[in-house]
């Protein structure tokens, strides 16, 4: 390292003298060393620019997640070196990790309990189902789900009631809530009971108020419904 800007003190706590004359890998976390060195190898081509995120040791001994953009300026007469711009992204990384952990916990709970989530976008006219909901419906992960796709699964004997409740949940003058227990009928003739709870979001006021999206959860309650029958038998 031949030169660092004074901002290194604010970023990592070191003085300029403590940083210059050292090797970059002296500050890189051991687990990130290989990836960091590989990034430098890719910079063998003049003009090459690359961005990586890795842990760098702060002067206080802690590790900070740093996003660094490497620019090969060896062909620039006034530079003749690799310029690295640093940015501390520790909080962003923590937030991303926390979100990923939360999503993983939700997926684990969904698989254990037997529920999935959905989002209906009435503006874009599309729907998004979680992998767990697609699995519950017997669909592949790649299968697209049309906006009215859920009605294709509702048992014919329950369809009228479900449609009426769904329509009521889209009424701008109402609370926008949907709750119902009904049957899903599959192509192989099998039937499963589900509990659906949803909430519609609106925009605008008065006569201009209209639904924009609905989100909800679908829980497989087949075993719960079958339990009384098992006891009776």
C-alpha positions in Angstrom: 0.0 0.0 0.0 1.7 3.2 -1.2 -0.9 5.8 -0.2 -4.2 6.1 1.7 -6.4 9.1 2.1 -6.9 10.7 5.6 -10.4 9.2 5.7 -8.9 5.8 6.5 -8.8 7.0 10.2 -12.5 7.5 10.2 -13.2 4.3 8.4 -10.9 1.8 10.1 -9.2 3.8 12.9 -5.6 3.7 11.5 -3.4 6.6 10.8 -2.1 7.0 7.3 1.4 5.9 8.5 0.0 2.7 10.1 -1.6 1.7 6.8 1.0 2.6 4.2 3.9 0.2 3.5 1.7 -2.8 4.5 0.2 -5.5 2.4 -3.6 -5.5 1.9 -3.9 -9.0 3.1 -2.5 -8.0 6.4 -5.9 -6.4 7.2 -8.2 -8.9 5.4 -10.1 -11.6 7.5 -8.4 -15.0 7.0 -11.6 -16.5 5.7 -11.9 -13.8 3.1 -8.2 -13.9 2.1 -8.5 -16.3 -0.9 -11.4 -14.3 -2.4 -9.6 -11.0 -1.9 -6.4 -12.3 -3.5 -8.4 -13.7 -6.4 -10.0 -10.3 -7.0 -6.5 -8.8 -7.3 -5.5 -11.5 -9.8 -8.4 -10.5 -11.9 -6.9 -7.0 -12.0 -3.9 -8.1 -14.0 -5.6 -6.5 -17.1 -5.1 -2.7 -17.2 -8.4 -0.8 -17.1 -10.1 -3.6 -15.2 -12.5 -2.6 -12.4 -13.9 -5.0 -9.9 -16.0 -4.7 -6.6 -15.9 -7.1 -3.7 -17.2 -7.2 -0.2 -15.1 -8.7 2.6 -14.1 -8.3 6.2 -11.3 -5.9 7.1 -9.8 -5.6 10.6 -10.4 -2.3 12.4 -7.7 -0.9 14.6 -9.8 -1.8 17.7 -9.6 -5.4 16.7 -13.2 -5.7 15.4 -14.0 -6.8 11.8 -15.8 -4.4 9.5 -17.6 -5.4 6.3 -16.0 -3.3 3.6 -17.1 -2.8 0.0 -14.1 -2.1 -2.1 -13.9 -1.1 -5.8 -10.5 -1.9 -7.4 -9.4 -0.1 -10.5 -6.3 -1.1 -12.4 -4.6 2.2 -13.4 -1.2 0.8 -14.1 -1.4 2.3 -17.6 -2.1 5.7 -16.3 1.2 7.6 -16.2 0.2 9.7 -13.2 -0.9 6.7 -11.1 0.7 3.5 -12.2 -1.0 1.4 -9.6 -4.2 -0.1 -8.4 -6.6 2.3 -6.8 -9.0 1.0 -4.2 -12.1 2.9 -3.0 -13.5 1.7 0.4 -17.0 1.9 1.8 -18.1 0.6 5.2 -21.2 -1.6 4.6 -21.2 -3.4 8.0 -24.7 -2.3 8.9 -26.1 -3.1 5.5 -24.5 -6.6 5.7 -25.9 -7.1 9.2 -29.4 -6.1 8.0 -29.1 -8.4 5.0 -28.0 -11.3 7.2 -30.8 -10.7 9.7 -33.3 -10.6 6.8 -32.0 -13.8 5.4 -32.1 -15.5 8.8 -35.6 -14.3 9.3 -36.7 -15.6 5.9 -35.0 -19.0 6.6 -36.8 -19.2 10.0 -40.1 -18.4 8.2 -39.4 -21.1 5.6 -38.6 -23.7 8.3 -41.7 -22.8 10.2 -43.8 -23.0 7.0 -42.5 -26.4 6.2 -43.0 -27.7 9.7 -46.5 -26.3 10.2 -47.7 -26.5 6.6 -48.4 -23.0 5.4 -47.5 -20.7 2.6 -47.9 -17.0 1.8 -49.2 -15.1 -1.2 -49.2 -11.6 -2.6 -51.8 -10.4 -5.2 -50.8 -7.2 -7.0 -53.9 -5.8 -8.6 -52.0 -2.9 -10.3 -49.5 -5.2 -12.1 -52.1 -7.9 -12.4 -49.9 -10.6 -11.1 -49.6 -12.9 -8.1 -46.6 -14.3 -6.2 -46.7 -17.4 -4.1 -44.1 -18.6 -1.7 -42.3 -21.9 -2.5 -44.2 -23.4 0.4 -47.6 -22.4 -1.0 -46.6 -23.8 -4.4 -45.6 -27.0 -2.8 -48.9 -27.2 -0.9 -50.7 -26.7 -4.2 -48.7 -29.3 -5.9 -47.0 -26.8 -8.3 -43.4 -26.7 -9.3 -41.3 -23.8 -8.1 -41.1 -22.5 -11.7 -44.8 -22.5 -12.3 -46.4 -19.1 -12.8 -49.5 -18.3 -10.7 -52.1 -16.1 -12.4 -54.0 -13.5 -10.4 -57.1 -15.7 -10.2 -55.1 -18.9 -9.9 -56.2 -19.7 -6.4 -59.8 -20.1 -7.4 -58.7 -23.0 -9.7 -58.0 -25.0 -6.5 -61.2 -24.2 -4.6 -63.7 -27.1 -4.4 -66.7 -26.4 -6.6 -69.0 -26.7 -3.6 -67.1 -23.9 -1.7 -66.2 -21.7 -4.7 -69.3 -19.4 -4.6 -68.8 -18.6 -0.9 -65.1 -18.1 -1.3 -65.6 -15.8 -4.3 -68.1 -13.7 -2.4 -65.8 -13.3 0.6 -62.9 -12.4 -1.7 -65.1 -9.8 -3.4 -66.1 -8.4 -0.1 -62.4 -8.1 1.0 -61.8 -5.9 -2.0 -64.6 -3.5 -1.1 -63.1 0.0 -0.5 -65.7 0.7 2.1 -64.9 -2.4 4.2 -62.0 -3.5 6.4 -60.3 -5.4 3.6 -60.0 -8.6 5.6 -60.5 -12.2 4.3 -60.8 -15.3 6.5 -62.2 -18.6 5.4 -61.8 -22.4 5.7 -62.5 -24.3 2.6 -61.4 -27.3 0.5 -58.9 -27.5 -2.3 -59.6 -30.1 -4.9 -56.7 -31.5 -6.9 -56.6 -33.1 -10.3 -56.0 -36.5 -8.8 -59.3 -36.2 -6.9 -57.6 -35.6 -3.5 -59.0 -32.9 -1.2 -57.2 -30.8 1.4 -58.7 -28.3 3.8 -57.0 -24.9 4.1 -57.4 -21.9 6.3 -56.8 -18.6 4.4 -56.3 -15.3 6.1 -55.6 -12.2 4.0 -55.5 -8.4 4.1 -56.2 -6.0 1.3 -54.3 -2.7 1.0 -56.0 0.3 -0.5 -54.9 3.7 -1.9 -56.9 6.9 -2.3 -59.8 8.3 -0.4 -63.6 8.4 -0.9 -64.8 7.3 -4.4 -61.1 7.2 -5.6 -60.2 4.5 -3.0 -59.3 1.2 -4.6 -57.4 -2.0 -3.8 -53.8 -2.2 -4.8 -52.7 -5.5 -3.4 -53.6 -8.3 -1.0 -51.3 -10.4 1.1 -52.1 -13.5 3.1 -51.3 -16.9 4.5 -52.7 -20.3 3.5 -52.5 -23.0 6.2 -53.1 -26.7 5.6 -55.6 -27.8 8.3 -56.5 -31.2 6.7 -55.3 -33.1 9.8 -57.3 -30.8 12.1 -60.4 -31.3 10.1 -60.0 -35.1 9.9 -59.3 -35.5 13.6 -63.0 -35.4 14.7 -63.8 -38.0 12.0 -61.0 -40.2 13.3 -62.4 -40.0 16.9 -65.9 -40.8 15.7 -64.7 -43.8 13.7 
